[in-house]
Amino acid sequence: MANPSSGKDAPLPVKSRDDALAWARQITEHLAQTAGIQINAEPAARLFTPCVGRNGESAPDDRYILDYAVHSDVPNTQHNDVVREVRDLLTKEGLKISDYQETPATQPNSIVTARHPESRYVVDVSSTAGDNRMVLGVTTPCLKPPTGPVAPASNS
C-alpha cells in the first residue's frame, strides 16, 4: 500500500503566493551568485496558474503553480561556463538533472534543467533568443494557499 505522505498522494505544500515568490527569488539569486552573474534590474516574469490534474480536474481551493524567471546579461562566450557551474551546484544539492546542453558561443543555446526530488520544484538556466542574455527560472510544484484571510500577490 502506498504511503500517502509521500509521492503523488502526498499532501500539497502550503505556501502563500508572496512566500512562493520569495522562495523563487531566493533560488534564482543563489543560482546567479554561484555562476558569478548579476540578475538584471528589470522586473521578474511571474505567472501564477491554477493546478490542473492529468484528466483536466481542478480543486476549488485556489491551488496554484508559480512560473518565475529573471534575466542576466551574460556574454555568449560565458553561457557554457554558467550552465556548467549551475549544473555542478544543483547536482551537489541533490537535484536531478533532466536536460543539459553546451553549445558554441556563435549560436548560444546552452541549458541546464533540474528537479528537486523532495520539493519537486524545477530550475532552468538557459541562453535566451537574444544575444548575450540568459534566463534563470523556477517552476514550483502545485502549492496550496494557506486557509484564512491572506491577500493574494499581484500578478504584475
VOFI-766290 format. One line per 8 residues: number of its first residue (from 1); their letters; for each residue x, y, z of N, C-alpha, C. Coordinates in nm, 4 decimals. Layout:
VOFI-766290
NUM> a> X:Y:Z:X:Y:Z:X:Y:Z ~ ...
END
This chain:
VOFI-766290
1> manpssgk> 0.0841:-0.1185:0.0000:0.0000:0.0000:0.0000:0.0884:0.1245:0.0000 ~ 0.0532:0.2228:-0.0808:0.1332:0.3445:-0.0951:0.1264:0.4294:0.0308 ~ 0.2346:0.4951:0.0610:0.2406:0.5861:0.1741:0.1813:0.7203:0.1307 ~ 0.0670:0.7611:0.1874:0.0021:0.8846:0.1430:0.0789:1.0111:0.1800 ~ 0.1838:1.0011:0.2641:0.2591:1.1209:0.2995:0.3765:1.1463:0.2053 ~ 0.3907:1.0596:0.1026:0.4973:1.0813:0.0052:0.4457:1.0482:-0.1340 ~ 0.5201:1.0924:-0.2345:0.4819:1.0626:-0.3722:0.3631:1.1430:-0.4175 ~ 0.2938:1.0888:-0.5192:0.1836:1.1639:-0.5798:0.0653:1.1842:-0.4858
9> daplpvks> 0.0544:1.1023:-0.3794:-0.0566:1.1160:-0.2857:-0.0230:1.2027:-0.1645 ~ 0.0967:1.2598:-0.1638:0.1370:1.3451:-0.0520:0.0514:1.4707:-0.0482 ~ 0.0255:1.5228:0.0715:-0.0480:1.6496:0.0780:0.0337:1.7596:0.0100 ~ -0.0364:1.8541:-0.0490:0.0325:1.9638:-0.1169:0.1026:2.0532:-0.0155 ~ 0.2197:2.1052:-0.0534:0.2835:2.2037:0.0335:0.1941:2.3274:0.0436 ~ 0.1894:2.3872:0.1613:0.1100:2.5084:0.1835:0.2053:2.6267:0.1805 ~ 0.1761:2.7227:0.0917:0.2620:2.8395:0.0770:0.1794:2.9520:0.0170 ~ 0.1882:3.0686:0.0780:0.1187:3.1847:0.0209:0.1882:3.2234:-0.1088
17> rddalawa> 0.1204:3.3005:-0.1910:0.1810:3.3467:-0.3158:0.3030:3.4340:-0.2881 ~ 0.2967:3.5181:-0.1869:0.4118:3.6010:-0.1521:0.5300:3.5146:-0.1079 ~ 0.5017:3.4100:-0.0304:0.6081:3.3194:0.0129:0.6663:3.2422:-0.1053 ~ 0.5806:3.2034:-0.2007:0.6288:3.1333:-0.3201:0.7193:3.2242:-0.4029 ~ 0.6810:3.3511:-0.4159:0.7656:3.4484:-0.4874:0.9007:3.4645:-0.4179 ~ 0.8994:3.4756:-0.2860:1.0245:3.4913:-0.2109:1.1122:3.3673:-0.2274 ~ 1.0515:3.2494:-0.2269:1.1226:3.1228:-0.2445:1.1892:3.1196:-0.3820 ~ 1.1136:3.1518:-0.4858:1.1675:3.1507:-0.6222:1.2781:3.2557:-0.6375
25> rqitehla> 1.2582:3.3720:-0.5806:1.3596:3.4780:-0.5863:1.4883:3.4310:-0.5186 ~ 1.4755:3.3677:-0.4032:1.5925:3.3181:-0.3301:1.6680:3.2132:-0.4130 ~ 1.5965:3.1250:-0.4782:1.6609:3.0212:-0.5606:1.7357:3.0853:-0.6772 ~ 1.6725:3.1788:-0.7488:1.7406:3.2397:-0.8640:1.8606:3.3232:-0.8195 ~ 1.8510:3.3906:-0.7058:1.9655:3.4659:-0.6551:2.0809:3.3725:-0.6188 ~ 2.0492:3.2585:-0.5612:2.1502:3.1578:-0.5270:2.2190:3.1058:-0.6537 ~ 2.1417:3.0794:-0.7571:2.1987:3.0326:-0.8838:2.2894:3.1386:-0.9455 ~ 2.2435:3.2624:-0.9472:2.3234:3.3707:-1.0050:2.4544:3.3881:-0.9287
33> qtagiqin> 2.4464:3.3871:-0.7974:2.5671:3.4035:-0.7161:2.6655:3.2900:-0.7440 ~ 2.6177:3.1684:-0.7523:2.7037:3.0533:-0.7800:2.7715:3.0664:-0.9155 ~ 2.6978:3.1150:-1.0147:2.7511:3.1271:-1.1506:2.8329:3.2537:-1.1699 ~ 2.8346:3.3420:-1.0702:2.9107:3.4651:-1.0812:2.8504:3.5665:-1.1761 ~ 2.7168:3.5677:-1.1857:2.6483:3.6623:-1.2740:2.5525:3.7485:-1.1919 ~ 2.5081:3.8578:-1.2510:2.4158:3.9502:-1.1853:2.2778:3.9397:-1.2492 ~ 2.1756:3.9373:-1.1672:2.0384:3.9420:-1.2184:2.0098:4.0848:-1.2611 ~ 1.9507:4.1015:-1.3788:1.9179:4.2351:-1.4301:1.8156:4.3038:-1.3403
41> aepaarlf> 1.8152:4.4343:-1.3446:1.7224:4.5135:-1.2630:1.5789:4.5097:-1.3153 ~ 1.5586:4.4610:-1.4374:1.4223:4.4562:-1.4932:1.3332:4.3660:-1.4076 ~ 1.2037:4.3912:-1.4079:1.1133:4.3111:-1.3241:1.1164:4.1623:-1.3620 ~ 1.0985:4.0795:-1.2618:1.0913:3.9351:-1.2848:0.9609:3.9030:-1.3572 ~ 0.9664:3.8019:-1.4423:0.8437:3.7498:-1.5034:0.7861:3.6495:-1.4040 ~ 0.6606:3.6656:-1.3694:0.5980:3.5750:-1.2736:0.4558:3.5484:-1.3163 ~ 0.4221:3.4229:-1.3155:0.2897:3.3829:-1.3602:0.2355:3.2761:-1.2663 ~ 0.1211:3.3048:-1.2081:0.0506:3.2070:-1.1248:-0.0576:3.1425:-1.2106
49> tpcvgrng> -0.0582:3.0106:-1.2148:-0.1610:2.9392:-1.2899:-0.2266:2.8353:-1.1998 ~ -0.3537:2.8046:-1.2227:-0.4201:2.7027:-1.1419:-0.3581:2.5650:-1.1679 ~ -0.3586:2.4815:-1.0673:-0.3150:2.3426:-1.0840:-0.4263:2.2664:-1.1544 ~ -0.3883:2.1874:-1.2512:-0.4845:2.1070:-1.3258:-0.4345:1.9626:-1.3247 ~ -0.5231:1.8699:-1.2921:-0.4858:1.7292:-1.2871:-0.4691:1.6691:-1.4253 ~ -0.4213:1.5467:-1.4272:-0.3967:1.4763:-1.5541:-0.5192:1.4687:-1.6439 ~ -0.6352:1.4592:-1.5827:-0.7591:1.4465:-1.6597:-0.8380:1.5774:-1.6647 ~ -0.7666:1.6892:-1.6418:-0.8312:1.8194:-1.6501:-0.9052:1.8614:-1.5250
57> esapddry> -0.8950:1.7837:-1.4196:-0.9684:1.8176:-1.2979:-0.8971:1.9302:-1.2226 ~ -0.9757:2.0076:-1.1498:-0.9194:2.1137:-1.0673:-0.9924:2.1148:-0.9341 ~ -0.9281:2.1719:-0.8335:-0.9867:2.1763:-0.6995:-1.0321:2.3194:-0.6701 ~ -1.1310:2.3359:-0.5831:-1.1829:2.4698:-0.5531:-1.1026:2.5457:-0.4469 ~ -0.9818:2.4987:-0.4128:-0.9072:2.5600:-0.3023:-0.7973:2.6570:-0.3475 ~ -0.8025:2.7023:-0.4723:-0.7084:2.8015:-0.5251:-0.5631:2.7544:-0.5304 ~ -0.5418:2.6228:-0.5384:-0.4041:2.5739:-0.5530:-0.3456:2.6274:-0.6825 ~ -0.2151:2.6443:-0.6843:-0.1519:2.7138:-0.7963:-0.0100:2.6635:-0.8209
65> ildyavhs> 0.0423:2.7002:-0.9365:0.1818:2.6793:-0.9748:0.2377:2.8175:-1.0071 ~ 0.3604:2.8433:-0.9659:0.4278:2.9691:-0.9981:0.5391:2.9413:-1.0983 ~ 0.5375:3.0150:-1.2093:0.6496:3.0190:-1.3036:0.7160:3.1546:-1.2823 ~ 0.8438:3.1519:-1.2496:0.9174:3.2732:-1.2140:1.0468:3.2757:-1.2940 ~ 1.0798:3.3897:-1.3538:1.2023:3.3979:-1.4333:1.2633:3.5374:-1.4255 ~ 1.3954:3.5399:-1.4246:1.4716:3.6641:-1.4290:1.5764:3.6512:-1.5391 ~ 1.6271:3.7655:-1.5837:1.7289:3.7657:-1.6895:1.8605:3.8191:-1.6355 ~ 1.9661:3.7798:-1.7047:2.1000:3.8279:-1.6727:2.1735:3.8536:-1.8037
73> dvpntqhn> 2.2426:3.9657:-1.8111:2.3270:3.9930:-1.9272:2.4569:3.9152:-1.9093 ~ 2.4783:3.8180:-1.9965:2.5950:3.7305:-1.9903:2.6507:3.7193:-2.1317 ~ 2.7794:3.7488:-2.1509:2.8362:3.7331:-2.2848:2.8179:3.5890:-2.3351 ~ 2.7867:3.5755:-2.4629:2.7654:3.4432:-2.5222:2.8802:3.3478:-2.4904 ~ 3.0014:3.3981:-2.4856:3.1186:3.3135:-2.4614:3.1193:3.2543:-2.3204 ~ 3.0340:3.3041:-2.2309:3.0296:3.2545:-2.0930:2.9083:3.1657:-2.0641 ~ 2.8194:3.1471:-2.1600:2.6985:3.0689:-2.1352:2.7301:2.9265:-2.0908 ~ 2.8265:2.8613:-2.1569:2.8614:2.7247:-2.1185:2.9183:2.7198:-1.9768
81> dvvrevrd> 2.9987:2.8191:-1.9401:3.0532:2.8239:-1.8041:2.9411:2.8357:-1.7017 ~ 2.8414:2.9193:-1.7319:2.7299:2.9398:-1.6396:2.6513:2.8105:-1.6209 ~ 2.6135:2.7435:-1.7301:2.5339:2.6211:-1.7136:2.6163:2.5119:-1.6463 ~ 2.7457:2.5097:-1.6697:2.8330:2.4111:-1.6049:2.8375:2.4349:-1.4535 ~ 2.8560:2.5613:-1.4127:2.8593:2.5955:-1.2694:2.7261:2.5614:-1.2020 ~ 2.6167:2.5970:-1.2678:2.4847:2.5705:-1.2112:2.4591:2.4196:-1.2037 ~ 2.4950:2.3464:-1.3075:2.4777:2.2003:-1.3064:2.5528:2.1395:-1.1878 ~ 2.6768:2.1807:-1.1692:2.7570:2.1253:-1.0600:2.6948:2.1573:-0.9240
89> lltkeglk> 2.6479:2.2800:-0.9062:2.5827:2.3186:-0.7813:2.4572:2.2358:-0.7567 ~ 2.3704:2.2275:-0.8580:2.2436:2.1567:-0.8411:2.2663:2.0084:-0.8124 ~ 2.3647:1.9511:-0.8767:2.3973:1.8098:-0.8521:2.4421:1.7918:-0.7070 ~ 2.5289:1.8807:-0.6588:2.5751:1.8735:-0.5183:2.4595:1.8900:-0.4212 ~ 2.3602:1.9702:-0.4588:2.2465:1.9959:-0.3708:2.1377:1.8890:-0.3827 ~ 2.1628:1.7862:-0.4631:2.0707:1.6731:-0.4704:1.9627:1.6816:-0.5759 ~ 1.9662:1.7834:-0.6619:1.8670:1.7910:-0.7687:1.9050:1.6946:-0.8794 ~ 1.8060:1.6498:-0.9528:1.8271:1.5566:-1.0632:1.8261:1.6343:-1.1943
97> isdyqetp> 1.9376:1.6267:-1.2681:1.9493:1.6969:-1.3954:1.8652:1.6237:-1.4996 ~ 1.7762:1.6957:-1.5660:1.6913:1.6342:-1.6687:1.7286:1.6794:-1.8096 ~ 1.7994:1.7928:-1.8195:1.8414:1.8420:-1.9507:1.9702:1.9196:-1.9319 ~ 2.0660:1.8946:-2.0198:2.1925:1.9668:-2.0131:2.2502:1.9754:-2.1526 ~ 2.2913:2.0973:-2.1903:2.3482:2.1153:-2.3239:2.4424:2.2344:-2.3231 ~ 2.5603:2.2132:-2.3816:2.6540:2.3219:-2.4075:2.6589:2.3413:-2.5581 ~ 2.6725:2.4666:-2.6010:2.6719:2.4966:-2.7444:2.7799:2.5996:-2.7767 ~ 2.8145:2.6140:-2.9054:2.9143:2.7140:-2.9436:2.8658:2.8562:-2.9130
105> atqpnsiv> 2.9587:2.9429:-2.8775:2.9247:3.0820:-2.8453:2.8644:3.1549:-2.9645 ~ 2.8917:3.1071:-3.0846:2.8362:3.1722:-3.2039:2.6870:3.1445:-3.2192 ~ 2.6392:3.0374:-3.1574:2.4961:3.0033:-3.1605:2.4540:2.9584:-3.0206 ~ 2.4514:3.0501:-2.9240:2.4263:3.0090:-2.7863:2.2870:2.9507:-2.7660 ~ 2.2853:2.8299:-2.7149:2.1610:2.7621:-2.6800:2.1895:2.6672:-2.5637 ~ 2.2710:2.7137:-2.4700:2.3104:2.6331:-2.3548:2.1951:2.6254:-2.2563 ~ 2.1850:2.5099:-2.1875:2.0738:2.4911:-2.0941:2.1099:2.3890:-1.9875 ~ 2.0573:2.4111:-1.8694:2.0563:2.3093:-1.7649:1.9192:2.3180:-1.6980
113> tarhpesr> 1.8559:2.2018:-1.6829:1.7263:2.1917:-1.6171:1.7368:2.0814:-1.5128 ~ 1.6828:2.1067:-1.3938:1.6904:2.0081:-1.2865:1.5651:2.0151:-1.2009 ~ 1.5381:1.9036:-1.1319:1.4206:1.8933:-1.0448:1.4654:1.8506:-0.9060 ~ 1.4108:1.9166:-0.8059:1.4393:1.8789:-0.6680:1.3512:1.7594:-0.6319 ~ 1.4099:1.6487:-0.5856:1.3307:1.5273:-0.5640:1.2258:1.5377:-0.4536 ~ 1.2522:1.6133:-0.3468:1.1531:1.6239:-0.2392:1.0569:1.7401:-0.2616 ~ 1.1115:1.8588:-0.2847:1.0272:1.9776:-0.3005:0.9599:1.9830:-0.4368 ~ 1.0125:1.9104:-0.5335:0.9579:1.8959:-0.6686:0.9565:2.0249:-0.7500
121> yvvdvsst> 1.0339:2.1258:-0.7089:1.0436:2.2437:-0.7940:1.1419:2.2149:-0.9064 ~ 1.1289:2.2884:-1.0167:1.2156:2.2717:-1.1330:1.2921:2.4018:-1.1535 ~ 1.4214:2.3888:-1.1803:1.5095:2.5019:-1.2066:1.5557:2.4919:-1.3510 ~ 1.5605:2.6069:-1.4180:1.6061:2.6105:-1.5562:1.6946:2.7329:-1.5745 ~ 1.8139:2.7113:-1.6280:1.9030:2.8214:-1.6635:1.9415:2.7991:-1.8080 ~ 1.9172:2.9012:-1.8926:1.9418:2.8788:-2.0351:1.9702:3.0089:-2.1091 ~ 2.0320:2.9911:-2.2269:2.0505:3.1024:-2.3191:1.9124:3.1475:-2.3639 ~ 1.8987:3.2749:-2.3973:1.7711:3.3239:-2.4485:1.7844:3.3492:-2.5987
129> agdnrmvl> 1.6753:3.3858:-2.6595:1.6773:3.4134:-2.8039:1.7635:3.5346:-2.8366 ~ 1.7778:3.6262:-2.7425:1.8609:3.7441:-2.7661:2.0062:3.7158:-2.7346 ~ 2.0951:3.7875:-2.7988:2.2376:3.7689:-2.7731:2.2754:3.8183:-2.6340 ~ 2.3748:3.7513:-2.5767:2.4365:3.7933:-2.4512:2.3390:3.8027:-2.3346 ~ 2.2398:3.7140:-2.3314:2.1428:3.7102:-2.2209:2.1140:3.5657:-2.1840 ~ 2.0851:3.5483:-2.0550:2.0420:3.4181:-2.0066:1.9195:3.4385:-1.9187 ~ 1.8415:3.3326:-1.9064:1.7241:3.3356:-1.8198:1.7452:3.2328:-1.7091 ~ 1.7064:3.2698:-1.5878:1.7108:3.1814:-1.4723:1.5671:3.1661:-1.4265
137> gvttpclk> 1.5169:3.0449:-1.4261:1.3764:3.0249:-1.3948:1.3519:2.9175:-1.2915 ~ 1.2382:2.9302:-1.2252:1.1918:2.8326:-1.1269:1.0444:2.8077:-1.1538 ~ 1.0071:2.6808:-1.1533:0.8656:2.6432:-1.1597:0.8366:2.5626:-1.0341 ~ 0.7399:2.6086:-0.9578:0.7070:2.5390:-0.8333:0.6183:2.4185:-0.8633 ~ 0.6111:2.3275:-0.7690:0.5085:2.2246:-0.7806:0.3735:2.2892:-0.7486 ~ 0.2710:2.2127:-0.7551:0.1395:2.2616:-0.7159:0.1443:2.2967:-0.5666 ~ 0.1081:2.4204:-0.5346:0.1091:2.4687:-0.3968:-0.0327:2.5054:-0.3548 ~ -0.0590:2.4862:-0.2282:-0.1910:2.5180:-0.1739:-0.1780:2.6426:-0.0870
145> pptgpvap> -0.2606:2.7438:-0.1128:-0.2513:2.8635:-0.0282:-0.2994:2.8325:0.1134 ~ -0.2496:2.9077:0.2114:-0.2978:2.8874:0.3479:-0.4458:2.9215:0.3559 ~ -0.5145:2.8587:0.4459:-0.6555:2.8919:0.4655:-0.6638:3.0146:0.5538 ~ -0.7689:3.0898:0.5392:-0.7847:3.2112:0.6167:-0.7645:3.3339:0.5318 ~ -0.7752:3.4512:0.5897:-0.7653:3.5755:0.5124:-0.6209:3.6098:0.4778 ~ -0.5786:3.5728:0.3576:-0.4451:3.6067:0.3073:-0.4645:3.6798:0.1755 ~ -0.4063:3.7963:0.1646:-0.4190:3.8734:0.0400:-0.3337:3.8086:-0.0675 ~ -0.3891:3.7853:-0.1864:-0.3094:3.7250:-0.2938:-0.2064:3.8239:-0.3472
153> asns> -0.0949:3.7687:-0.3946:0.0097:3.8531:-0.4557:-0.0398:3.9021:-0.5902 ~ 0.0028:4.0204:-0.6264:-0.0365:4.0720:-0.7588:0.0352:3.9940:-0.8661 ~ -0.0212:3.9888:-0.9835:0.0352:3.9119:-1.0951:0.1131:4.0026:-1.1899 ~ 0.1483:4.1212:-1.1441:0.2211:4.2132:-1.2319:0.3674:4.2183:-1.1986
END
